[in-house]
Amino acid sequence: MSNKPLYKIVFASGAKVYELYAKRVISSDLYGFVRVSELCFAVNSVVLDPTEERMKEEFGNTDALHLPMHSVIRVEEVKERGATKIRDCVPGDKVVPFNLGPTSRS
């Protein structure tokens, strides 16, 4: 078993909230950004997860993500990898990120 930590990163991009896993999370050399690298995806599983496939398609060739600090909702050190998730962020969620953009008014 590897002693290398595994991190679950939850961040907002547009009106979506992403949950993904990585082995490295550090302050970026770019001021105000968090550097997320060594992204972890499911290894050849029998059952295809559409969310996992979408994440691989979007981030599969990425060496590192440089996320603006204000878009990072949570970073957790975890013991094992869970499912990746992409969900819509709507007002009323427990955590609403700052960068949702304009909202409709009634």
Backbone as XML, in Angstrom:
<?xml version="1.0"?>
<chain id="A" units="angstrom">
  <residue number="1" name="MET">
    <atom name="N" x="0.837" y="-1.191" z="0.000"/>
    <atom name="CA" x="0.000" y="0.000" z="0.000"/>
    <atom name="C" x="0.874" y="1.243" z="0.000"/>
  </residue>
  <residue number="2" name="SER">
    <atom name="N" x="0.496" y="2.212" z="-0.789"/>
    <atom name="CA" x="1.257" y="3.442" z="-0.900"/>
    <atom name="C" x="0.906" y="4.394" z="0.246"/>
  </residue>
  <residue number="3" name="ASN">
    <atom name="N" x="1.922" y="5.082" z="0.755"/>
    <atom name="CA" x="1.687" y="6.064" z="1.801"/>
    <atom name="C" x="1.444" y="7.450" z="1.219"/>
  </residue>
  <residue number="4" name="LYS">
    <atom name="N" x="1.430" y="7.551" z="-0.111"/>
    <atom name="CA" x="1.213" y="8.841" z="-0.755"/>
    <atom name="C" x="-0.229" y="9.267" z="-0.535"/>
  </residue>
  <residue number="5" name="PRO">
    <atom name="N" x="-0.450" y="10.508" z="-0.068"/>
    <atom name="CA" x="-1.826" y="10.944" z="0.201"/>
    <atom name="C" x="-2.651" y="11.060" z="-1.079"/>
  </residue>
  <residue number="6" name="LEU">
    <atom name="N" x="-3.949" y="10.935" z="-0.915"/>
    <atom name="CA" x="-4.907" y="11.087" z="-2.003"/>
    <atom name="C" x="-5.877" y="12.176" z="-1.579"/>
  </residue>
  <residue number="7" name="TYR">
    <atom name="N" x="-6.174" y="13.085" z="-2.502"/>
    <atom name="CA" x="-7.033" y="14.215" z="-2.194"/>
    <atom name="C" x="-8.289" y="14.207" z="-3.054"/>
  </residue>
  <residue number="8" name="LYS">
    <atom name="N" x="-9.391" y="14.567" z="-2.437"/>
    <atom name="CA" x="-10.648" y="14.790" z="-3.156"/>
    <atom name="C" x="-10.802" y="16.303" z="-3.254"/>
  </residue>
  <residue number="9" name="ILE">
    <atom name="N" x="-10.901" y="16.805" z="-4.486"/>
    <atom name="CA" x="-11.001" y="18.232" z="-4.715"/>
    <atom name="C" x="-12.395" y="18.535" z="-5.252"/>
  </residue>
  <residue number="10" name="VAL">
    <atom name="N" x="-13.079" y="19.458" z="-4.605"/>
    <atom name="CA" x="-14.399" y="19.893" z="-5.039"/>
    <atom name="C" x="-14.255" y="21.352" z="-5.462"/>
  </residue>
  <residue number="11" name="PHE">
    <atom name="N" x="-14.595" y="21.633" z="-6.718"/>
    <atom name="CA" x="-14.455" y="23.009" z="-7.204"/>
    <atom name="C" x="-15.580" y="23.347" z="-8.176"/>
  </residue>
  <residue number="12" name="ALA">
    <atom name="N" x="-15.822" y="24.639" z="-8.329"/>
    <atom name="CA" x="-16.870" y="25.120" z="-9.220"/>
    <atom name="C" x="-16.249" y="25.630" z="-10.508"/>
  </residue>
  <residue number="13" name="SER">
    <atom name="N" x="-16.931" y="25.352" z="-11.598"/>
    <atom name="CA" x="-16.541" y="25.881" z="-12.896"/>
    <atom name="C" x="-17.815" y="26.175" z="-13.657"/>
  </residue>
  <residue number="14" name="GLY">
    <atom name="N" x="-18.045" y="27.445" z="-13.910"/>
    <atom name="CA" x="-19.321" y="27.838" z="-14.512"/>
    <atom name="C" x="-20.437" y="27.577" z="-13.522"/>
  </residue>
  <residue number="15" name="ALA">
    <atom name="N" x="-21.462" y="26.895" z="-13.945"/>
    <atom name="CA" x="-22.580" y="26.568" z="-13.058"/>
    <atom name="C" x="-22.540" y="25.096" z="-12.662"/>
  </residue>
  <residue number="16" name="LYS">
    <atom name="N" x="-21.360" y="24.476" z="-12.727"/>
    <atom name="CA" x="-21.179" y="23.065" z="-12.375"/>
    <atom name="C" x="-20.228" y="22.952" z="-11.191"/>
  </residue>
  <residue number="17" name="VAL">
    <atom name="N" x="-20.420" y="21.911" z="-10.406"/>
    <atom name="CA" x="-19.506" y="21.579" z="-9.321"/>
    <atom name="C" x="-18.871" y="20.237" z="-9.669"/>
  </residue>
  <residue number="18" name="TYR">
    <atom name="N" x="-17.547" y="20.197" z="-9.677"/>
    <atom name="CA" x="-16.784" y="19.005" z="-10.016"/>
    <atom name="C" x="-16.184" y="18.415" z="-8.751"/>
  </residue>
  <residue number="19" name="GLU">
    <atom name="N" x="-16.165" y="17.095" z="-8.672"/>
    <atom name="CA" x="-15.455" y="16.376" z="-7.615"/>
    <atom name="C" x="-14.505" y="15.421" z="-8.306"/>
  </residue>
  <residue number="20" name="LEU">
    <atom name="N" x="-13.209" y="15.596" z="-8.084"/>
    <atom name="CA" x="-12.237" y="14.686" z="-8.666"/>
    <atom name="C" x="-11.144" y="14.380" z="-7.657"/>
  </residue>
  <residue number="21" name="TYR">
    <atom name="N" x="-10.284" y="13.427" z="-8.009"/>
    <atom name="CA" x="-9.246" y="12.948" z="-7.101"/>
    <atom name="C" x="-7.873" y="13.183" z="-7.704"/>
  </residue>
  <residue number="22" name="ALA">
    <atom name="N" x="-6.912" y="13.531" z="-6.833"/>
    <atom name="CA" x="-5.547" y="13.792" z="-7.278"/>
    <atom name="C" x="-4.578" y="13.431" z="-6.161"/>
  </residue>
  <residue number="23" name="LYS">
    <atom name="N" x="-3.327" y="13.226" z="-6.558"/>
    <atom name="CA" x="-2.303" y="12.867" z="-5.585"/>
    <atom name="C" x="-1.516" y="14.075" z="-5.080"/>
  </residue>
  <residue number="24" name="ARG">
    <atom name="N" x="-1.630" y="15.221" z="-5.777"/>
    <atom name="CA" x="-0.891" y="16.415" z="-5.353"/>
    <atom name="C" x="-1.778" y="17.646" z="-5.426"/>
  </residue>
  <residue number="25" name="VAL">
    <atom name="N" x="-1.787" y="18.405" z="-4.343"/>
    <atom name="CA" x="-2.474" y="19.688" z="-4.288"/>
    <atom name="C" x="-1.550" y="20.649" z="-3.560"/>
  </residue>
  <residue number="26" name="ILE">
    <atom name="N" x="-1.123" y="21.706" z="-4.260"/>
    <atom name="CA" x="-0.211" y="22.685" z="-3.660"/>
    <atom name="C" x="-0.594" y="24.087" z="-4.106"/>
  </residue>
  <residue number="27" name="SER">
    <atom name="N" x="-0.039" y="25.085" z="-3.442"/>
    <atom name="CA" x="-0.211" y="26.458" z="-3.905"/>
    <atom name="C" x="0.522" y="26.597" z="-5.221"/>
  </residue>
  <residue number="28" name="SER">
    <atom name="N" x="-0.107" y="27.242" z="-6.169"/>
    <atom name="CA" x="0.474" y="27.407" z="-7.490"/>
    <atom name="C" x="1.495" y="28.545" z="-7.487"/>
  </residue>
  <residue number="29" name="ASP">
    <atom name="N" x="2.379" y="28.520" z="-8.465"/>
    <atom name="CA" x="3.293" y="29.638" z="-8.669"/>
    <atom name="C" x="2.524" y="30.859" z="-9.184"/>
  </residue>
  <residue number="30" name="LEU">
    <atom name="N" x="1.338" y="30.610" z="-9.727"/>
    <atom name="CA" x="0.470" y="31.690" z="-10.171"/>
    <atom name="C" x="-0.287" y="32.210" z="-8.956"/>
  </residue>
  <residue number="31" name="TYR">
    <atom name="N" x="-0.155" y="33.473" z="-8.666"/>
    <atom name="CA" x="-0.771" y="34.063" z="-7.488"/>
    <atom name="C" x="-2.284" y="33.866" z="-7.498"/>
  </residue>
  <residue number="32" name="GLY">
    <atom name="N" x="-2.835" y="33.357" z="-6.395"/>
    <atom name="CA" x="-4.272" y="33.193" z="-6.250"/>
    <atom name="C" x="-4.824" y="31.895" z="-6.818"/>
  </residue>
  <residue number="33" name="PHE">
    <atom name="N" x="-3.931" y="30.961" z="-7.191"/>
    <atom name="CA" x="-4.371" y="29.704" z="-7.775"/>
    <atom name="C" x="-3.892" y="28.517" z="-6.941"/>
  </residue>
  <residue number="34" name="VAL">
    <atom name="N" x="-4.611" y="27.412" z="-7.049"/>
    <atom name="CA" x="-4.244" y="26.151" z="-6.417"/>
    <atom name="C" x="-3.857" y="25.197" z="-7.541"/>
  </residue>
  <residue number="35" name="ARG">
    <atom name="N" x="-2.708" y="24.530" z="-7.403"/>
    <atom name="CA" x="-2.237" y="23.594" z="-8.431"/>
    <atom name="C" x="-2.645" y="22.181" z="-8.037"/>
  </residue>
  <residue number="36" name="VAL">
    <atom name="N" x="-3.397" y="21.516" z="-8.901"/>
    <atom name="CA" x="-3.856" y="20.144" z="-8.680"/>
    <atom name="C" x="-3.232" y="19.292" z="-9.778"/>
  </residue>
  <residue number="37" name="SER">
    <atom name="N" x="-2.433" y="18.288" z="-9.380"/>
    <atom name="CA" x="-1.771" y="17.445" z="-10.380"/>
    <atom name="C" x="-1.867" y="15.978" z="-10.000"/>
  </residue>
  <residue number="38" name="GLU">
    <atom name="N" x="-1.403" y="15.133" z="-10.917"/>
    <atom name="CA" x="-1.491" y="13.674" z="-10.775"/>
    <atom name="C" x="-2.946" y="13.254" z="-10.537"/>
  </residue>
  <residue number="39" name="LEU">
    <atom name="N" x="-3.807" y="13.658" z="-11.475"/>
    <atom name="CA" x="-5.229" y="13.326" z="-11.385"/>
    <atom name="C" x="-5.422" y="11.819" z="-11.440"/>
  </residue>
  <residue number="40" name="CYS">
    <atom name="N" x="-6.383" y="11.321" z="-10.679"/>
    <atom name="CA" x="-6.652" y="9.880" z="-10.599"/>
    <atom name="C" x="-8.011" y="9.567" z="-11.215"/>
  </residue>
  <residue number="41" name="PHE">
    <atom name="N" x="-7.988" y="8.628" z="-12.147"/>
    <atom name="CA" x="-9.214" y="8.158" z="-12.768"/>
    <atom name="C" x="-9.318" y="6.661" z="-12.536"/>
  </residue>
  <residue number="42" name="ALA">
    <atom name="N" x="-10.534" y="6.119" z="-12.673"/>
    <atom name="CA" x="-10.762" y="4.683" z="-12.488"/>
    <atom name="C" x="-9.961" y="3.906" z="-13.533"/>
  </residue>
  <residue number="43" name="VAL">
    <atom name="N" x="-9.376" y="2.816" z="-13.091"/>
    <atom name="CA" x="-8.631" y="1.968" z="-14.015"/>
    <atom name="C" x="-9.572" y="0.925" z="-14.591"/>
  </residue>
  <residue number="44" name="ASN">
    <atom name="N" x="-9.441" y="0.687" z="-15.855"/>
    <atom name="CA" x="-10.230" y="-0.300" z="-16.599"/>
    <atom name="C" x="-11.246" y="-1.056" z="-15.749"/>
  </residue>
  <residue number="45" name="SER">
    <atom name="N" x="-12.423" y="-0.499" z="-15.633"/>
    <atom name="CA" x="-13.472" y="-1.187" z="-14.897"/>
    <atom name="C" x="-14.445" y="-1.807" z="-15.890"/>
  </residue>
  <residue number="46" name="VAL">
    <atom name="N" x="-15.146" y="-2.824" z="-15.458"/>
    <atom name="CA" x="-16.087" y="-3.536" z="-16.316"/>
    <atom name="C" x="-17.299" y="-2.650" z="-16.613"/>
  </residue>
  <residue number="47" name="VAL">
    <atom name="N" x="-17.763" y="-1.921" z="-15.606"/>
    <atom name="CA" x="-18.921" y="-1.052" z="-15.757"/>
    <atom name="C" x="-18.436" y="0.348" z="-16.133"/>
  </residue>
  <residue number="48" name="LEU">
    <atom name="N" x="-19.000" y="0.911" z="-17.212"/>
    <atom name="CA" x="-18.624" y="2.256" z="-17.631"/>
    <atom name="C" x="-19.477" y="3.288" z="-16.907"/>
  </residue>
  <residue number="49" name="ASP">
    <atom name="N" x="-18.803" y="4.244" z="-16.299"/>
    <atom name="CA" x="-19.472" y="5.341" z="-15.620"/>
    <atom name="C" x="-19.420" y="6.554" z="-16.552"/>
  </residue>
  <residue number="50" name="PRO">
    <atom name="N" x="-20.566" y="7.074" z="-17.002"/>
    <atom name="CA" x="-20.555" y="8.201" z="-17.938"/>
    <atom name="C" x="-19.856" y="9.441" z="-17.376"/>
  </residue>
  <residue number="51" name="THR">
    <atom name="N" x="-19.998" y="9.682" z="-16.068"/>
    <atom name="CA" x="-19.332" y="10.832" z="-15.462"/>
    <atom name="C" x="-17.828" y="10.657" z="-15.498"/>
  </residue>
  <residue number="52" name="GLU">
    <atom name="N" x="-17.358" y="9.460" z="-15.178"/>
    <atom name="CA" x="-15.925" y="9.165" z="-15.212"/>
    <atom name="C" x="-15.380" y="9.355" z="-16.627"/>
  </residue>
  <residue number="53" name="GLU">
    <atom name="N" x="-16.126" y="8.882" z="-17.618"/>
    <atom name="CA" x="-15.694" y="9.023" z="-19.009"/>
    <atom name="C" x="-15.642" y="10.492" z="-19.419"/>
  </residue>
  <residue number="54" name="ARG">
    <atom name="N" x="-16.606" y="11.272" z="-18.966"/>
    <atom name="CA" x="-16.607" y="12.709" z="-19.268"/>
    <atom name="C" x="-15.415" y="13.408" z="-18.627"/>
  </residue>
  <residue number="55" name="MET">
    <atom name="N" x="-15.090" y="13.027" z="-17.390"/>
    <atom name="CA" x="-13.930" y="13.603" z="-16.701"/>
    <atom name="C" x="-12.637" y="13.246" z="-17.430"/>
  </residue>
  <residue number="56" name="LYS">
    <atom name="N" x="-12.520" y="11.981" z="-17.848"/>
    <atom name="CA" x="-11.330" y="11.556" z="-18.589"/>
    <atom name="C" x="-11.197" y="12.331" z="-19.887"/>
  </residue>
  <residue number="57" name="GLU">
    <atom name="N" x="-12.334" y="12.540" z="-20.539"/>
    <atom name="CA" x="-12.324" y="13.282" z="-21.802"/>
    <atom name="C" x="-11.894" y="14.732" z="-21.587"/>
  </residue>
  <residue number="58" name="GLU">
    <atom name="N" x="-12.379" y="15.332" z="-20.502"/>
    <atom name="CA" x="-12.076" y="16.739" z="-20.240"/>
    <atom name="C" x="-10.689" y="16.949" z="-19.635"/>
  </residue>
  <residue number="59" name="PHE">
    <atom name="N" x="-10.280" y="16.070" z="-18.718"/>
    <atom name="CA" x="-9.039" y="16.282" z="-17.975"/>
    <atom name="C" x="-7.986" y="15.197" z="-18.194"/>
  </residue>
  <residue number="60" name="GLY">
    <atom name="N" x="-8.243" y="14.215" z="-19.056"/>
    <atom name="CA" x="-7.349" y="13.077" z="-19.238"/>
    <atom name="C" x="-5.927" y="13.432" z="-19.647"/>
  </residue>
  <residue number="61" name="ASN">
    <atom name="N" x="-5.743" y="14.438" z="-20.476"/>
    <atom name="CA" x="-4.399" y="14.833" z="-20.927"/>
    <atom name="C" x="-3.841" y="16.015" z="-20.153"/>
  </residue>
  <residue number="62" name="THR">
    <atom name="N" x="-4.421" y="16.315" z="-19.019"/>
    <atom name="CA" x="-4.014" y="17.470" z="-18.225"/>
    <atom name="C" x="-2.877" y="17.097" z="-17.276"/>
  </residue>
  <residue number="63" name="ASP">
    <atom name="N" x="-1.777" y="17.853" z="-17.347"/>
    <atom name="CA" x="-0.673" y="17.636" z="-16.408"/>
    <atom name="C" x="-1.025" y="18.221" z="-15.042"/>
  </residue>
  <residue number="64" name="ALA">
    <atom name="N" x="-1.615" y="19.415" z="-15.039"/>
    <atom name="CA" x="-1.983" y="20.068" z="-13.785"/>
    <atom name="C" x="-3.117" y="21.046" z="-14.038"/>
  </residue>
  <residue number="65" name="LEU">
    <atom name="N" x="-4.011" y="21.136" z="-13.084"/>
    <atom name="CA" x="-5.066" y="22.143" z="-13.107"/>
    <atom name="C" x="-4.615" y="23.293" z="-12.220"/>
  </residue>
  <residue number="66" name="HIS">
    <atom name="N" x="-4.776" y="24.497" z="-12.680"/>
    <atom name="CA" x="-4.521" y="25.678" z="-11.855"/>
    <atom name="C" x="-5.881" y="26.316" z="-11.617"/>
  </residue>
  <residue number="67" name="LEU">
    <atom name="N" x="-6.435" y="26.049" z="-10.444"/>
    <atom name="CA" x="-7.788" y="26.495" z="-10.111"/>
    <atom name="C" x="-7.732" y="27.788" z="-9.310"/>
  </residue>
  <residue number="68" name="PRO">
    <atom name="N" x="-8.549" y="28.773" z="-9.665"/>
    <atom name="CA" x="-8.610" y="29.991" z="-8.851"/>
    <atom name="C" x="-9.048" y="29.618" z="-7.428"/>
  </residue>
  <residue number="69" name="MET">
    <atom name="N" x="-8.393" y="30.216" z="-6.439"/>
    <atom name="CA" x="-8.709" y="29.877" z="-5.044"/>
    <atom name="C" x="-10.186" y="30.020" z="-4.725"/>
  </residue>
  <residue number="70" name="HIS">
    <atom name="N" x="-10.838" y="31.046" z="-5.276"/>
    <atom name="CA" x="-12.249" y="31.277" z="-4.950"/>
    <atom name="C" x="-13.173" y="30.225" z="-5.559"/>
  </residue>
  <residue number="71" name="SER">
    <atom name="N" x="-12.671" y="29.408" z="-6.499"/>
    <atom name="CA" x="-13.530" y="28.367" z="-7.075"/>
    <atom name="C" x="-13.402" y="27.039" z="-6.337"/>
  </residue>
  <residue number="72" name="VAL">
    <atom name="N" x="-12.382" y="26.921" z="-5.487"/>
    <atom name="CA" x="-12.187" y="25.681" z="-4.728"/>
    <atom name="C" x="-13.120" y="25.704" z="-3.518"/>
  </residue>
  <residue number="73" name="ILE">
    <atom name="N" x="-13.984" y="24.716" z="-3.458"/>
    <atom name="CA" x="-14.950" y="24.632" z="-2.364"/>
    <atom name="C" x="-14.372" y="23.836" z="-1.205"/>
  </residue>
  <residue number="74" name="ARG">
    <atom name="N" x="-13.702" y="22.722" z="-1.530"/>
    <atom name="CA" x="-13.177" y="21.860" z="-0.464"/>
    <atom name="C" x="-12.050" y="21.003" z="-1.011"/>
  </residue>
  <residue number="75" name="VAL">
    <atom name="N" x="-11.054" y="20.740" z="-0.151"/>
    <atom name="CA" x="-10.008" y="19.760" z="-0.434"/>
    <atom name="C" x="-9.966" y="18.835" z="0.766"/>
  </residue>
  <residue number="76" name="GLU">
    <atom name="N" x="-10.143" y="17.534" z="0.512"/>
    <atom name="CA" x="-10.140" y="16.540" z="1.586"/>
    <atom name="C" x="-9.034" y="15.525" z="1.329"/>
  </residue>
  <residue number="77" name="GLU">
    <atom name="N" x="-8.318" y="15.143" z="2.366"/>
    <atom name="CA" x="-7.384" y="14.024" z="2.253"/>
    <atom name="C" x="-8.174" y="12.769" z="2.576"/>
  </residue>
  <residue number="78" name="VAL">
    <atom name="N" x="-8.210" y="11.820" z="1.649"/>
    <atom name="CA" x="-9.026" y="10.628" z="1.807"/>
    <atom name="C" x="-8.174" y="9.368" z="1.782"/>
  </residue>
  <residue number="79" name="LYS">
    <atom name="N" x="-8.724" y="8.277" z="2.284"/>
    <atom name="CA" x="-8.005" y="7.002" z="2.307"/>
    <atom name="C" x="-8.131" y="6.256" z="0.985"/>
  </residue>
  <residue number="80" name="GLU">
    <atom name="N" x="-9.300" y="6.365" z="0.346"/>
    <atom name="CA" x="-9.482" y="5.672" z="-0.928"/>
    <atom name="C" x="-10.308" y="6.522" z="-1.880"/>
  </residue>
  <residue number="81" name="ARG">
    <atom name="N" x="-10.168" y="6.220" z="-3.144"/>
    <atom name="CA" x="-10.821" y="6.966" z="-4.205"/>
    <atom name="C" x="-12.290" y="6.590" z="-4.301"/>
  </residue>
  <residue number="82" name="GLY">
    <atom name="N" x="-13.128" y="7.585" z="-4.464"/>
    <atom name="CA" x="-14.551" y="7.360" z="-4.675"/>
    <atom name="C" x="-14.921" y="7.702" z="-6.104"/>
  </residue>
  <residue number="83" name="ALA">
    <atom name="N" x="-16.198" y="7.839" z="-6.344"/>
    <atom name="CA" x="-16.678" y="8.173" z="-7.695"/>
    <atom name="C" x="-16.484" y="9.658" z="-7.965"/>
  </residue>
  <residue number="84" name="THR">
    <atom name="N" x="-16.100" y="9.976" z="-9.200"/>
    <atom name="CA" x="-16.038" y="11.373" z="-9.604"/>
    <atom name="C" x="-17.456" y="11.848" z="-9.870"/>
  </residue>
  <residue number="85" name="LYS">
    <atom name="N" x="-17.688" y="13.149" z="-9.698"/>
    <atom name="CA" x="-19.038" y="13.678" z="-9.872"/>
    <atom name="C" x="-18.991" y="15.023" z="-10.580"/>
  </residue>
  <residue number="86" name="ILE">
    <atom name="N" x="-20.013" y="15.273" z="-11.361"/>
    <atom name="CA" x="-20.261" y="16.594" z="-11.936"/>
    <atom name="C" x="-21.731" y="16.862" z="-11.683"/>
  </residue>
  <residue number="87" name="ARG">
    <atom name="N" x="-22.009" y="17.984" z="-11.031"/>
    <atom name="CA" x="-23.417" y="18.288" z="-10.770"/>
    <atom name="C" x="-23.674" y="19.768" z="-11.002"/>
  </residue>
  <residue number="88" name="ASP">
    <atom name="N" x="-24.932" y="20.074" z="-11.239"/>
    <atom name="CA" x="-25.329" y="21.473" z="-11.390"/>
    <atom name="C" x="-25.315" y="22.127" z="-10.023"/>
  </residue>
  <residue number="89" name="CYS">
    <atom name="N" x="-24.891" y="23.358" z="-9.978"/>
    <atom name="CA" x="-24.921" y="24.111" z="-8.734"/>
    <atom name="C" x="-26.103" y="25.055" z="-8.798"/>
  </residue>
  <residue number="90" name="VAL">
    <atom name="N" x="-26.987" y="24.906" z="-7.872"/>
    <atom name="CA" x="-28.184" y="25.732" z="-7.861"/>
    <atom name="C" x="-28.281" y="26.468" z="-6.538"/>
  </residue>
  <residue number="91" name="PRO">
    <atom name="N" x="-28.863" y="27.648" z="-6.537"/>
    <atom name="CA" x="-29.070" y="28.346" z="-5.268"/>
    <atom name="C" x="-29.855" y="27.444" z="-4.320"/>
  </residue>
  <residue number="92" name="GLY">
    <atom name="N" x="-29.469" y="27.449" z="-3.074"/>
    <atom name="CA" x="-30.094" y="26.584" z="-2.092"/>
    <atom name="C" x="-29.217" y="25.398" z="-1.736"/>
  </residue>
  <residue number="93" name="ASP">
    <atom name="N" x="-28.140" y="25.165" z="-2.533"/>
    <atom name="CA" x="-27.183" y="24.124" z="-2.175"/>
    <atom name="C" x="-26.525" y="24.485" z="-0.846"/>
  </residue>
  <residue number="94" name="LYS">
    <atom name="N" x="-25.956" y="23.490" z="-0.196"/>
    <atom name="CA" x="-25.261" y="23.734" z="1.064"/>
    <atom name="C" x="-24.109" y="24.716" z="0.845"/>
  </residue>
  <residue number="95" name="VAL">
    <atom name="N" x="-23.405" y="24.561" z="-0.266"/>
    <atom name="CA" x="-22.292" y="25.446" z="-0.588"/>
    <atom name="C" x="-22.530" y="25.992" z="-1.987"/>
  </residue>
  <residue number="96" name="VAL">
    <atom name="N" x="-22.640" y="27.299" z="-2.102"/>
    <atom name="CA" x="-22.794" y="27.926" z="-3.404"/>
    <atom name="C" x="-21.516" y="28.687" z="-3.698"/>
  </residue>
  <residue number="97" name="PRO">
    <atom name="N" x="-20.792" y="28.325" z="-4.765"/>
    <atom name="CA" x="-19.543" y="29.003" z="-5.077"/>
    <atom name="C" x="-19.778" y="30.451" z="-5.486"/>
  </residue>
  <residue number="98" name="PHE">
    <atom name="N" x="-18.720" y="31.249" z="-5.407"/>
    <atom name="CA" x="-18.801" y="32.665" z="-5.705"/>
    <atom name="C" x="-18.986" y="32.961" z="-7.186"/>
  </residue>
  <residue number="99" name="ASN">
    <atom name="N" x="-18.531" y="32.092" z="-8.063"/>
    <atom name="CA" x="-18.475" y="32.422" z="-9.489"/>
    <atom name="C" x="-19.649" y="31.863" z="-10.288"/>
  </residue>
  <residue number="100" name="LEU">
    <atom name="N" x="-20.829" y="31.870" z="-9.739"/>
    <atom name="CA" x="-21.984" y="31.353" z="-10.478"/>
    <atom name="C" x="-22.423" y="32.287" z="-11.590"/>
  </residue>
  <residue number="101" name="GLY">
    <atom name="N" x="-22.058" y="33.523" z="-11.523"/>
    <atom name="CA" x="-22.449" y="34.457" z="-12.566"/>
    <atom name="C" x="-23.818" y="35.043" z="-12.261"/>
  </residue>
  <residue number="102" name="PRO">
    <atom name="N" x="-24.384" y="35.728" z="-13.255"/>
    <atom name="CA" x="-25.681" y="36.376" z="-13.028"/>
    <atom name="C" x="-26.785" y="35.368" z="-12.740"/>
  </residue>
  <residue number="103" name="THR">
    <atom name="N" x="-27.679" y="35.722" z="-11.903"/>
    <atom name="CA" x="-28.805" y="34.848" z="-11.584"/>
    <atom name="C" x="-30.091" y="35.514" z="-12.090"/>
  </residue>
  <residue number="104" name="SER">
    <atom name="N" x="-31.072" y="34.703" z="-12.373"/>
    <atom name="CA" x="-32.344" y="35.269" z="-12.844"/>
    <atom name="C" x="-33.123" y="35.773" z="-11.647"/>
  </residue>
  <residue number="105" name="ARG">
    <atom name="N" x="-33.833" y="36.854" z="-11.873"/>
    <atom name="CA" x="-34.637" y="37.444" z="-10.791"/>
    <atom name="C" x="-36.102" y="37.361" z="-11.181"/>
  </residue>
  <residue number="106" name="SER">
    <atom name="N" x="-36.947" y="37.081" z="-10.182"/>
    <atom name="CA" x="-38.383" y="36.972" z="-10.474"/>
    <atom name="C" x="-39.036" y="38.325" z="-10.434"/>
  </residue>
</chain>
